[in-house]
Structure formats: C-alpha cells, structure tokens
C-alpha cells in the first residue's frame, strides 16, 4: 500500500474527492502528477486503471511506481494546487 491516502480502498465507488498536488513533472506519457490522496485506482492485478479529470484536466492513465500513485495527464497542475 502507498503512503498516500488511497481512497478507493475505503470506497471503490467514490467519484469525487478533494486533494492537493504534491508534484508535477513532464514525462514521456504527459504530466506525471502525484496527489496527497486519490480515488483513481492504478493499473494492477489484472484490473485496468481509472480515468477521469482533475480540475478539468484529463487523467489518461494511473500507475503505481515505487509505492507512489502517478496520474498521467495531458496538462500540468501546480504543486500545492487543490483538486
């Protein structure tokens, strides 16, 4: 389990949540955004990742890497920005 608050374990049907952007860096798949907590389930165990939006920005993929859940988006978010 990750250090971030993985809201999908508490409520797998959660569709809205509040969080803060921890980091955002440009990567090969777009902007890699890490949040303080997330309801987006990452790909794993044969289950596909969730998609949706953060402040109107499309979340294209969600993966867990080194115990961190990364949201791959087509636009950046600023660290500290509320979503």
C-alpha positions, 0 to 999 in steps of 0.5 A: 500500500502507498503512503498516500491516502488511497481512497478507493480502498475505503470506497471503490465507488467514490467519484469525487474527492478533494486533494492537493498536488504534491508534484508535477513533472513532464514525462514521456506519457504527459504530466506525471502528477502525484496527489496527497490522496486519490480515488483513481485506482492504478493499473494492477492485478489484472484490473485496468486503471481509472480515468477521469479529470482533475480540475478539468484536466484529463487523467489518461492513465494511473500507475503505481511506481515505487509505492507512489500513485502517478496520474498521467495527464495531458496538462500540468497542475501546480504543486500545492494546487487543490483538486 
